[in-house]
Amino acid sequence: MNKKQVSILTLLVVGIFILALLNAQRIWSRIDLTEGKAYTLSKVSMDLYKEIPERLTITYYLSEKLAKLHPVPGEIEDLLKEYEAHSHGKIRVIVQDPVKAGTVGAVEQLGIQPQQIQTMETDQASVATVYTGIVLEYLDKTVTIPVVFSLDTLEYDLTSRIRSLVRNTSRDVGVIVAQADKTWSGDYNNLSQALTQAGYQVRPITAGDEIPDTLPELFVFGGAEELDDWALYRIDRYIQEGGKVLFGVNGVFVDSRSNLEARSVKDKGLLAMLSSYGVTVEPSLVLDKAALTIPYQTMSPSGGMQLQLLRYPEWVAVLQQYANKNNPITARFAGIDLYWPSPLKLAPPATVQAETLASSTPDAWLMTKDFVANPDMAMMFTAERDKTQGQKPLVAALTGTFPSWFAHKPKPTRPGVAQPLPDLPQAPKSSRIIVVGDGNFATSLIQYTHSDRNLDFLVQAADWLGNDGDIIAIHNRAPRVGRLDAISDTAVRAQTALFAQFLNVVLIPLLVILFGIVRSLRRKSKGKEEANVISA
């Protein structure tokens, strides 16, 4: 055996040994070639083992049939293995087919939802019931992710839930609907479902009722005309105790259920309180060229009624390029649709930091008086455009210790209530506030205008209000798509597709053929040289 054969044999033995180790799962690794390492665990996820005193179990309930039909379950399993590999023995991953294990009933009781998929067997289409969900178990507590079929937010979903589970903290969000013509159950079903799917427990709170200090965060919709001092004191005290709040509030009231009547808001104190915190919701309407369309009936030339789509500038489409990319809430901002929004003005006190999260386009303008919202009077929409045109802040975030609106004031009282309100804390705690100049953007109008991106923003806002910064940063690690159809410029996309076709169909085959010809010629040349040596 010559030296070359010994080297080849050694390499083969080493290769077989490595493959054996991999097969035994003693060594496990994956190579992430995506831009930004989107499929590699972030540092906070890798370091979770430092926060876990006892072993945590992740059970991935996966139907074998689904795993054979689609590659995503395999990618999910790979990600779970990374959690296990980096956990120093603190995380155990189990993959189980509920049907094979005979645990379907127990799995469904845990909240794993069965899914229906269409399959093809022996040239016949059939519908199969499959499972793809995750259950986290720690000590005597469990958390369920009912359906998992994407890597887009899976790391965030897992890491945030693991941390909450280990710390025994709740993922609760309170909601106050302070709008006379709206209710949580009747007008906010889309938001309720979105928050529930994101792992939040929603707790509706009646305006004026006690807000628990342990509640991580609170959404307040409306309230300028409905919240009295008693209710405002509850909210102000909650903020002084470190509670985080999102306010969706209008500076102009538009009656969406009665001929779109528009008028100035008669503030009972909420707008004034927000101004003391550092953000003023101005008493005007923002109109923009970047706007939604609405179906509108007009008179046809024949005298009948016809339906047409009308650009409605009072329903503003906030575009992603006008968002603050440095804030985690809007780092992956896809846009938001606002209905009769009001502009914001930031003037924070010394203890508060404020920043604009999203703005209108530079072509927006204001309606500051003689408010009109009915499309029949569209000629009045542009009356103040020349004087007020410019970019308008619409969403803002504030962080710090907020001055109490009720400091040095007597506690409010309420007729019929004998028990006094609790005292304000001696010193305010650090808090966070988000203000959106629109009290309607989370209502059922979302369904009417197909504005699901509003729900994405609200879930992102809930995450920022209630979580640590390192958890929120996971959201910003979305995979960058490398597909040709992601190129927006049609000319560039066509050129790139043509080059890719030439590269794969023409150039690469030619190079292979050329390599074969060169190799063949070298062999012939080497054979002639050996023949000449032998004959000599």
C-alpha positions in Angstrom: 0.0 0.0 0.0 1.6 3.3 -1.1 1.5 6.6 0.7 -1.4 8.0 -1.3 -3.6 5.0 -0.6 -2.8 5.2 3.2 -3.8 8.9 3.2 -7.1 8.1 1.4 -7.9 5.3 3.8 -7.1 7.5 6.8 -9.5 10.2 5.5 -12.2 7.6 4.9 -11.9 6.2 8.5 -12.0 9.7 10.0 -15.1 10.5 7.8 -16.8 7.3 8.9 -16.1 8.0 12.5 -17.5 11.6 12.3 -20.6 10.3 10.5 -21.1 7.7 13.3 -20.9 10.4 15.9 -23.4 12.5 14.1 -25.7 9.6 13.7 -25.4 8.9 17.5 -26.2 12.6 18.0 -23.1 13.1 20.1 -22.2 15.9 17.8 -24.8 18.1 16.3 -24.4 21.2 14.2 -25.9 23.2 11.3 -24.5 25.8 9.0 -26.5 29.0 8.7 -25.8 30.7 5.4 -28.6 33.3 5.6 -27.9 37.0 5.8 -27.9 38.1 9.5 -27.8 34.4 10.7 -31.6 34.4 10.9 -31.6 30.6 11.7 -29.0 30.8 14.4 -30.1 31.2 18.0 -29.6 34.7 19.5 -27.4 35.1 22.5 -30.3 35.5 24.9 -31.7 32.1 23.7 -28.3 30.5 24.0 -27.9 31.8 27.5 -31.3 30.7 28.8 -29.7 27.9 30.7 -28.3 30.4 33.2 -31.9 31.4 34.1 -33.3 27.8 34.4 -32.7 26.2 37.9 -34.5 23.0 37.0 -34.9 21.0 33.8 -37.4 22.3 31.3 -39.0 20.0 28.7 -40.1 21.0 25.2 -42.4 18.5 23.6 -43.0 19.0 19.9 -46.2 17.1 19.0 -45.8 16.4 15.3 -47.7 14.0 13.0 -45.3 11.8 11.0 -47.5 12.2 8.0 -47.0 16.0 8.0 -43.2 15.6 8.5 -43.0 13.5 5.4 -45.1 15.9 3.3 -43.4 19.2 4.2 -39.9 20.4 5.1 -40.9 23.0 7.7 -41.4 20.5 10.6 -37.9 19.3 10.1 -36.6 22.9 10.3 -38.6 23.4 13.5 -37.1 20.3 15.0 -33.6 21.5 14.1 -34.3 24.8 15.9 -35.5 22.9 19.0 -32.4 20.8 18.9 -30.3 24.0 19.1 -32.1 25.0 22.3 -31.2 21.6 23.7 -27.6 21.7 22.5 -27.0 25.1 24.1 -28.8 24.4 27.3 -26.1 22.6 29.2 -28.6 19.8 30.0 -31.3 22.3 31.3 -33.6 21.8 28.3 -34.8 18.4 27.0 -36.6 18.1 23.6 -39.1 15.4 22.8 -40.7 14.9 19.4 -43.8 12.8 19.5 -46.5 11.7 17.1 -49.8 11.9 19.1 -51.5 9.3 16.9 -48.7 6.7 17.2 -48.2 7.4 20.9 -52.0 7.1 21.6 -52.1 10.5 23.3 -54.4 12.4 21.0 -57.0 13.1 23.8 -54.4 14.3 26.2 -52.6 16.4 23.6 -55.8 18.2 22.6 -56.6 18.9 26.3 -53.2 20.6 26.5 -54.4 23.0 23.8 -52.7 21.5 20.7 -55.1 22.1 17.8 -55.6 19.5 15.1 -55.2 20.7 11.6 -56.7 19.5 8.3 -54.5 19.0 5.3 -55.1 17.6 1.8 -53.0 14.6 0.7 -52.6 12.6 -2.4 -52.5 8.8 -2.1 -52.7 6.4 -5.0 -53.8 9.3 -7.2 -56.7 10.1 -4.9 -57.1 13.2 -2.8 -57.9 12.8 0.9 -58.0 15.0 4.0 -55.8 14.1 6.9 -55.8 15.3 10.5 -52.4 16.3 11.7 -50.7 17.9 14.7 -47.9 20.4 14.9 -47.8 22.2 18.3 -45.4 22.7 21.2 -45.8 22.3 24.9 -43.4 23.7 27.4 -43.2 22.0 30.8 -41.4 23.4 33.9 -42.0 22.0 37.3 -45.8 21.9 37.7 -46.5 24.6 35.0 -47.2 24.2 31.3 -47.4 26.6 28.4 -48.8 25.6 25.0 -48.2 27.0 21.5 -51.3 25.4 19.8 -50.1 25.5 16.1 -46.5 25.9 14.9 -45.8 25.9 11.2 -43.3 28.7 10.6 -39.8 29.8 11.8 -40.6 33.5 11.4 -41.3 34.2 15.1 -40.7 30.8 16.7 -37.5 31.8 18.5 -39.2 34.8 20.0 -42.3 32.7 20.9 -40.2 30.1 22.6 -37.7 32.3 24.4 -40.3 34.7 25.8 -42.5 31.9 27.0 -39.6 30.0 28.6 -38.5 33.1 30.5 -42.0 33.9 31.7 -42.5 30.2 32.7 -39.2 30.1 34.7 -39.7 33.5 36.3 -43.4 32.6 37.0 -44.5 35.9 35.5 -47.7 36.3 33.5 -48.2 37.4 30.0 -51.3 39.5 30.7 -52.6 42.6 29.0 -55.4 44.7 30.5 -57.8 46.5 28.2 -60.0 49.5 28.9 -62.5 50.4 26.1 -63.6 53.9 27.0 -65.8 54.6 23.9 -69.5 55.1 24.4 -70.4 53.4 21.1 -68.0 50.5 21.4 -67.4 47.4 23.5 -64.5 44.9 23.8 -66.6 41.9 22.9 -68.4 43.6 20.1 -65.7 45.7 18.4 -62.3 44.2 19.2 -62.6 40.6 18.3 -59.7 40.7 15.9 -57.4 42.2 18.4 -58.5 39.7 21.1 -57.7 36.8 18.8 -54.3 38.3 17.8 -53.2 38.8 21.4 -54.4 35.3 22.4 -52.5 33.7 19.5 -49.4 35.6 20.6 -49.7 34.0 24.0 -51.3 36.8 26.0 -54.1 36.5 28.5 -56.5 39.5 27.8 -58.2 41.0 30.9 -60.9 43.5 30.1 -61.2 46.2 32.8 -64.1 48.6 33.3 -63.1 52.2 33.3 -62.7 53.3 36.9 -62.2 49.9 38.4 -59.0 49.0 40.2 -56.0 48.3 37.9 -53.7 45.7 39.6 -50.1 46.8 40.2 -49.0 43.3 39.1 -50.6 43.8 35.6 -47.7 44.0 33.2 -49.4 46.3 30.7 -52.6 48.1 29.7 -54.3 49.2 26.5 -56.6 52.2 26.7 -58.8 52.9 23.7 -60.6 56.3 23.6 -61.4 58.0 26.8 -61.0 61.7 26.1 -64.8 62.2 26.6 -65.5 59.2 28.8 -62.8 58.9 31.5 -63.5 61.1 34.5 -60.9 62.0 37.2 -61.7 58.8 39.2 -60.8 56.6 36.2 -57.8 58.8 35.2 -56.4 58.6 38.8 -56.4 54.8 38.5 -54.5 55.0 35.2 -52.1 57.6 36.5 -51.3 55.7 39.7 -50.8 52.5 37.6 -48.2 54.4 35.6 -46.5 55.8 38.7 -46.2 52.2 40.0 -44.3 51.2 36.8 -47.3 50.0 34.7 -46.9 50.3 30.9 -49.7 51.7 28.8 -50.7 52.1 25.1 -53.2 54.9 24.5 -55.2 55.0 21.3 -57.0 58.4 21.5 -58.5 60.9 19.0 -58.3 64.7 19.0 -61.4 64.8 16.8 -64.5 62.7 17.2 -66.0 61.1 14.1 -69.3 59.3 14.6 -68.8 56.2 12.4 -72.3 55.0 13.0 -74.2 58.2 12.2 -73.5 59.9 8.9 -69.8 60.5 9.8 -70.5 63.6 11.9 -67.2 65.2 13.0 -66.6 67.5 15.8 -63.9 68.6 18.4 -63.4 66.3 21.3 -64.6 67.6 24.7 -61.7 66.4 26.9 -62.5 65.4 30.4 -58.8 65.2 31.3 -57.1 62.4 29.4 -55.6 64.6 26.7 -54.4 67.1 29.3 -52.8 64.2 31.3 -51.0 62.9 28.2 -49.7 66.4 27.6 -48.2 66.5 31.1 -46.5 63.2 30.3 -44.9 64.7 27.2 -47.2 64.1 24.2 -50.1 66.2 23.0 -52.8 64.8 20.8 -53.7 67.9 18.8 -57.4 68.8 18.0 -57.2 68.3 14.3 -57.4 65.7 11.6 -54.6 64.4 9.4 -55.3 63.8 5.8 -52.8 62.2 3.4 -52.4 61.2 -0.2 -51.3 57.8 1.1 -54.8 56.8 2.0 -57.2 53.8 1.9 -60.0 53.4 -0.5 -63.6 53.0 0.4 -66.6 51.8 -1.6 -68.8 54.8 -2.4 -72.2 55.1 -4.1 -72.6 57.8 -6.7 -75.2 58.7 -9.2 -74.7 57.1 -12.6 -75.3 59.0 -15.9 -78.5 57.0 -16.4 -79.9 58.2 -13.1 -79.2 55.0 -11.0 -76.8 54.4 -8.3 -73.3 52.9 -9.0 -70.6 51.7 -6.6 -67.0 52.9 -7.1 -63.8 52.9 -5.0 -63.0 56.3 -3.6 -59.6 57.4 -2.2 -60.4 58.6 1.3 -57.6 60.8 2.6 -58.9 60.7 6.2 -58.1 57.0 6.4 -54.3 57.3 6.4 -52.0 54.5 5.3 -48.9 54.9 7.3 -46.0 53.6 5.2 -43.1 51.6 6.4 -40.5 54.1 5.1 -41.8 56.7 7.5 -41.2 54.6 10.6 -38.4 54.8 13.2 -36.2 51.8 12.4 -34.1 52.3 15.6 -37.0 51.3 17.9 -37.8 47.6 18.4 -41.5 48.3 17.9 -41.0 49.6 14.4 -37.7 48.0 13.4 -39.7 45.6 11.2 -42.7 47.9 10.7 -44.9 46.9 7.8 -47.2 49.9 8.1 -50.4 50.7 9.9 -53.8 52.1 8.8 -55.3 54.9 10.9 -58.9 56.1 10.7 -59.4 59.8 11.3 -56.1 60.2 13.0 -54.9 63.3 14.9 -51.3 64.5 14.9 -49.0 64.3 17.9 -46.7 67.0 19.4 -43.8 65.8 21.6 -42.6 68.0 24.5 -41.4 65.5 27.2 -40.3 66.6 30.7 -36.7 66.2 31.8 -37.3 62.7 33.2 -38.9 61.3 30.0 -37.4 60.4 26.6 -39.8 60.6 23.7 -39.5 59.5 20.1 -41.7 59.4 17.0 -42.4 55.9 15.9 -44.3 56.5 12.7 -45.4 59.6 10.7 -47.5 60.5 7.6 -45.9 61.2 4.3 -44.5 64.7 3.6 -47.6 65.3 1.4 -50.0 65.1 4.4 -52.1 68.1 5.6 -54.4 69.1 8.4 -58.1 69.9 8.9 -58.1 72.2 12.0 -61.6 73.6 11.9 -65.0 73.0 10.2 -64.4 69.3 10.5 -65.9 67.2 7.7 -65.6 63.4 7.3 -68.5 62.6 4.9 -67.2 61.7 1.4 -70.2 63.7 0.0 -68.4 66.8 1.1 -65.0 65.8 -0.3 -64.5 69.2 -1.9 -63.9 70.6 1.7 -61.1 68.0 2.5 -58.4 70.2 0.9 -59.5 73.6 2.2 -56.4 73.9 4.5 -53.9 71.8 2.5 -51.7 74.7 1.3 -51.3 76.2 4.8 -50.8 72.9 6.7 -49.0 70.5 4.3 -46.1 68.5 5.8 -45.1 65.4 7.6 -47.2 64.7 10.8 -46.2 62.5 13.7 -48.9 59.9 14.4 -47.4 57.3 16.7 -45.0 58.0 19.6 -43.2 56.1 22.4 -42.1 57.6 25.8 -39.9 56.1 28.4 -38.9 57.3 31.9 -40.4 58.4 35.1 -43.6 60.3 34.4 -44.9 63.2 36.6 -48.2 62.4 38.2 -51.1 64.4 36.8 -52.7 64.2 40.3 -49.6 65.3 42.3 -50.5 67.9 44.9 -54.2 67.5 44.1 -56.9 66.1 46.3 -58.0 62.5 45.5 -61.0 62.3 43.2 -64.2 61.0 44.7 -67.1 59.2 43.1 -70.8 59.4 44.2 -71.9 56.3 45.9 -68.4 55.0 46.5 -67.3 55.2 50.1 -63.9 53.6 49.9 -61.2 56.2 49.0 -58.7 55.7 46.2 -55.3 54.3 47.2 -52.4 56.8 47.7 -49.9 57.5 45.0 -46.4 56.0 45.5 -43.9 58.2 47.2 -41.6 58.1 44.1 -42.6 57.1 40.5 -41.1 54.0 38.9 -39.8 53.9 35.4 -42.5 53.2 32.8 -43.2 53.1 29.1 -46.1 54.7 27.2 -47.1 54.4 23.5 -49.6 57.0 22.1 -51.4 56.5 18.8 -53.4 59.5 17.6 -56.4 57.3 16.7 -58.9 55.5 18.9 -60.3 53.4 16.1 -57.3 51.6 14.6 -57.8 48.5 16.7 -61.6 48.1 16.1 -63.5 45.9 13.6 -62.6 48.5 10.9 -59.5 46.3 10.5 -61.6 43.6 9.0 -63.5 46.0 6.8 -60.2 47.4 5.3 -58.1 44.2 5.5 -55.7 46.0 7.8 -54.2 43.0 9.5 -50.9 44.9 9.8 -52.6 46.9 12.6 -52.8 43.7 14.6 -49.1 43.0 14.0 -48.2 46.5 15.3 -50.4 46.0 18.4 -48.8 42.7 19.2 -45.3 44.2 18.7 -46.3 47.1 20.9 -47.5 44.6 23.6 -44.2 42.8 23.4 -42.2 46.1 23.8 -44.3 47.3 26.7 -44.2 44.0 28.7 -40.8 42.4 27.9 -37.1 42.9 28.3 -35.1 44.5 25.6 -33.1 41.4 24.8 -36.2 39.5 24.1 -37.6 42.2 21.8 -34.4 42.2 19.8 -35.1 38.7 18.6 -37.9 40.2 16.4 -35.4 42.1 14.4 -33.6 39.0 13.2 -36.0 38.1 10.4 -34.5 36.1 7.5 -33.7 38.1 4.4 -35.4 36.5 1.4 -33.1 35.8 -1.5 -35.7 34.9 -4.0 -35.9 36.7 -7.4 -39.5 37.6 -6.9 -38.4 39.7 -3.9 -36.9 42.2 -6.3 -39.4 45.0 -6.6 -37.9 46.6 -9.8 -39.4 44.7 -12.7 -36.6 45.5 -15.1 -33.9 44.4 -12.6 -35.9 41.3 -11.7 -36.1 40.4 -15.4 -32.4 40.9 -16.0 -31.5 38.9 -12.9 -33.8 36.1 -13.9 -32.2 36.0 -17.4 -28.7 35.9 -15.9 -29.7 33.1 -13.6 -31.2 31.2 -16.5 -28.0 31.7 -18.5 -25.8 30.7 -15.6 -27.7 27.5 -14.9 -28.7 26.4 -18.4 -25.7 27.5 -20.4 -22.6 28.5 -18.5 -22.4 25.8 -15.9 -23.0 22.9 -18.4 -20.3 24.5 -20.7 -17.9 24.6 -17.8 -18.5 21.0 -17.0 -18.1 19.9 -20.6 -14.9 22.0 -20.8 -13.5 20.4 -17.6 -14.2 17.0 -19.1 -12.4 17.8 -22.3 -9.4 19.2 -20.5 -9.3 16.2 -18.2 -9.6 13.8 -21.2 -6.8 15.6 -23.0 -4.5 15.5 -20.0 -5.1 11.7 -19.6 -4.3 11.1 -23.2 -1.1 13.2 -22.9 -0.1 11.4 -19.7 -0.8 8.0 -21.4 1.4 8.9 -24.4 4.2 10.0 -22.0 4.0 6.7 -20.1 4.0 4.7 -23.4 7.1 6.6 -24.6 8.8 5.8 -21.3 8.0 2.1 -21.5 9.1 1.9 -25.2 12.4 3.7 -24.3 
